[in-house]
Amino acid sequence: MALDIKICGLKTAEALTAAIEGGASHVGFIFFPKSPRNVTPEQAATLREQAHGRAKGVAVTVDADDTFLDAIVHTMQPDMLQLHGSESPQRVAQVKARYALPVMKAFAVHEAADLARIAPYRGIADRFLFDARPPAGSELPGGNGVRFDWTILAGLDAGVDYMLSGGLDAANIGDALRLANPPGIDISSGVESAPGVKDAALIEAFFKAVAAARNDRAA
Ligand SMILES: O=C(O)c1ccccc1N[C@@H]1O[C@H](COP(=O)(O)O)[C@@H](O)[C@H]1O
């Protein structure tokens, strides 16, 4: 089975090159001022141009209004929007209709019951992203480097398309793939040397760990 791999929170050409050369299917750009990974639409546009035709550019927003989304979509021209706030099913439908772009809706997962929250979004969101619940006091809804119990995902219907994220790194990705067998994975802080600082060597190590885990499973 194909595995989509998204490297998120990219801010520099060097890190983007490492992600693309490693084999990322998606590259993510964060539009959230409180994040150490925040970029402007203009910065993201330059990086997205570098990725054009090689990896899909994903704009990550948190409860963004139309004015901000208009600026992002017009300037960066993303391939996909990731909605990482408390957007309702109606808001997701509005965003899809306004921009004619695929939308990935993020959910914080702590226990199996959290997965039931996707029900009203099915048939509206194109894809889901399951991230860990942010730690108490965190100002970030994602990018906290926190994982959740991946075995919860075994309870999902087979038809649910999603990316697994939250605290992934080269050391644990083998377990994540074995336990959840996700169609996609998404990583940010696990390939950073400091908050918001991507490390090309860690990105390379992550792709090697993914390849090794997939080879082991195929053997
Ligand atoms: O990364 C951020 O700063 C961020 C800010 C606001 C919304 C989402 C954000 N990141 C998303 O969270 C996942 C998981 O991150 P991590 O691997 O646990 O650090 C990340 O891939 C982004 O999609």
The ligand as an ORCA input file, in Angstrom:
! r2SCAN-3c Opt
* xyz 0 1
  O       3.426     22.713     14.040
  C       2.785     23.683     14.488
  O       3.362     24.608     15.077
  C       1.305     23.727     14.324
  C       0.648     24.891     14.672
  C      -0.723     24.986     14.516
  C      -1.439     23.918     14.000
  C      -0.793     22.741     13.643
  C       0.562     22.624     13.797
  N       1.252     21.467     13.468
  C       0.615     20.237     13.077
  O       0.736     19.279     14.132
  C       1.267     18.061     13.599
  C       1.985     17.257     14.670
  O       3.185     17.882     15.031
  P       4.375     17.097     15.773
  O       4.968     16.135     14.762
  O       3.802     16.421     16.957
  O       5.329     18.160     16.143
  C       2.163     18.587     12.494
  O       2.577     17.652     11.601
  C       1.322     19.670     11.897
  O       0.407     19.150     10.945
*
